[in-house]
């Protein structure tokens, strides 16, 4: 009888230990997709209400008003040559993460996996990946147009908000803040806040506040806030390659 009792007690301890270990296994916590306070997925089209003259047409050479360009940026601005960029394979310099959200076009936002939000653009056919979990440590990767983005959900900032997405991007390949060659360097950091606002008749507006900080080519943070309207489907999706000019 005593032996049976010991066996049963031992089995109970084992079951408890296994259950506790199972509850503590990595991956048992909610994913970023599960915790999302707002739904960013779907198709969105640029709603140009800001800097129209700099976004809808290629600005003139040497035009950098509203950008706090440093003296180091001026020689690059004045030497801009779109034909040379095209020949050198640098036609995507104005489609990097520091400028991409301001390029008129459409976004397709999906979840690549439960902890990685993906943004594809039809303008320039670019892809951005926002990772909510740290990647395994490794030697620093080569800079790319879209860099490496770390994301996190932020709580609502007002009584009517549902929260927002905060993204910090670094390890960027040097590019242009505007189509006409206003530069940002590989030392730039891009901080973005993605918010959703309601529109009339059930529509949605995506607001992207973008803050570019560059110790090389900017004297101060460069801040823009491109907007996007939600579309019902992808019927107007039109992928086009990067171009040095329009």
N, C-alpha and C positions, 0 to 999 in steps of 0.2 A: 504494500500500500504506500509506504513511504517512498519507495523507489519510483512508483508511478507518479506521485505528487511532484517529486524532483524533476522528472522528465517533462511533465506538463508545464511546470514553472520555467524550466529552461527554454521550452518551445515558445512560451509567451514572451520571454525576454528577447529571443531571436527575432520573432515577428515584429516586436516594437522597434528593435534596432534597424531592421531592414526597412521598415516603413519610414523611420526618421531619416535614414540615409537617402531613401528615394525622394523624400520631400526636399532634401537639400541639394539634389543633383543640379548641375548647371542646366539652364534651359527650362527649368520648371517655373521660373518667374514670368510674368506677362511680357510679351514682345512689344516693341515700339508700335507695331501695327495695332495691337490690342489696346494700348494706352493712348492712342491718338485722340486728342480732344476735338480736332477738326478733321474733316475729310478733304484732302487736297487732290484726290485722284480724279482723272477724267481729262477732257480736252479743254484748253483755255486759249483765247485769242487776245493779242495785245489790244489794249484800250488806251490809245495814245492821248493823254491829257497833259503831259509834261514834256518840255524840250522838243516839241514837234519839229522845229526847224533843224535840229541836230540829229534827229532819229529817222525822219521820213525821207530825207535827201542827204547826200554826202556833203558835209560842210566844206567850205573853201579851205584851201591849203593855208595853214597858219592860224586858223580860227580855233581858239580854245577858251572863249569866254565861258564863265560859270564853272570852270575846272581850275582848282588852285595849283596850277603847274609850277614847278620849281624852276630856277634858272637852268638846271641840268637837263630839263626836258625840252627847252627851246630849240637847241640844234636839231633834235630828232623831229620835232614838229615842223620845223622849216625845211627839213630835208625829205619829207614824206614823198614817196614815189610809188604809187599803187601798181604800176607796170612792173617795177623791179620786185615788189613783194610777190606778185603773181608768178613771175619767172622763177623766183627763189623758192616757191612752194610755201610761202607765208601768207596765203590769202585768208587764213583763218585767224589772223592776229587780232581782229576786232570781234571775234566770237568766243574769246576766253571767258572764264567765270566772272571776271571783273566787269564785263560789259554785256554778256550774253542776254541777261534778262531785259536789257533795254533795246535789243535788236527786234524790230517789229516782226511778228510771226506768231506761231502757235506752239503751245506746250502740250505734251502728253505725259501726264503724271501717273505712275503706277508703283506698286510695291514689287521690287525685284525679289526680295525675300522678306521675312517677317521683321527684319531689323535694318533693311536698306530701302530707302525711298529713291525712286528713279525718275529723272526728268529728261525726256527727249524733246528736242526742238526741231521743227521742220526747217527753220532758217539755219543753214549751215550744217544740218544733220548732226548736231552735237548731243552727247549724253552726259548727264551729271548724276553722280551717285552720292546720296547723303546717308552716311553710316551712323547708326545710333550706338553701336558697340565698337570698342577699340579693336583695331586690327593687330594681329601678332607682330611683335617687334621684329624689324628687319632693317638692313641697310637702306638709307634714304633713297627712294625711287627718283628717277629722272623727272624733272618738272614737266607738266603737261598743260594743255590749254585749260582743262577743267580742274586740275589740281586734286587735292585730297580734302574731302569735306567731312566734318564731324557735326552731327546734328543732335538736338535735344528738344523735347517738348517744354514749353513754358506755360505756366498757369495764366488764367485770364487776367488781363490788366484793367478790366472794368467790369461793372455789373452785367453788361450785355454781351461780353465777349466769351468765347469758348476756349480760349487759349491760343497759342501760336507756336510756330516752328522757328527755332533759332539755329542757324548754320554758320560755321566758321570754316573758311577755305584757305589753304596755304599750298606751298609747293607748286606754284604756278609758273608756267612758261611766260616769259615777257610778251606783252601784247599791247593792244590799243584800247583806250577807253572810248574812243570814237573812231568812226570809219576813216577819218582824215589824219590818222597817225599820232594822236595825242597819247603818249606812252604810259604804261605802268611796268614796273620791273619784277624780276623773280622774287624780290623780297616783299612783295605786296601781301597783305592779308585782307580777305573779303569777309565781312560779317553781314549776314542777311536775316531779316525777320519776315516770315510769311504769315499773313493774316487773312481771314475771310470776312467779308462784309456783305450784308443782304442788299439786293437790288429789287426794284419793283417787279411785281408779278412772279415772285419766286426765284428771280435770278440771283446769281452770286458773283461777287467781285473778289479777285485775289489781289492783295496788295503786297508788294515785295519791297521792303526798305533795304537798300543796298548801301553799305558803308565801305569804301575802299581806302585803305591806309597804306602808304608807300613812302618809306624814308628817302627814297632816291628821287622820284619824279613828282612828288606832291609836297606842298608846303603845309597842308592841312588835310583832314579827311574829306573825301569826295563822296557826297551823299545824293542818291537819286531814289525815286520811289515809283517804278513802273507798275502799271495796273494791268489786269487781265480779266476778261469776262468769260464765264463758264459757257461752253457750247454743248448742245445736246448729244453730239456724237462726233466721230472723226471724219465725216464726209467731206470736210474742207481741208483736211490734212494734206499738205503739199511739200514734201521734202525737197529742198534745194541745196546745192553745195555751197561752200563758202565762196565769197567773192570779195576782191579788194575794193570794188566800187559797185554801185547799183546801176 
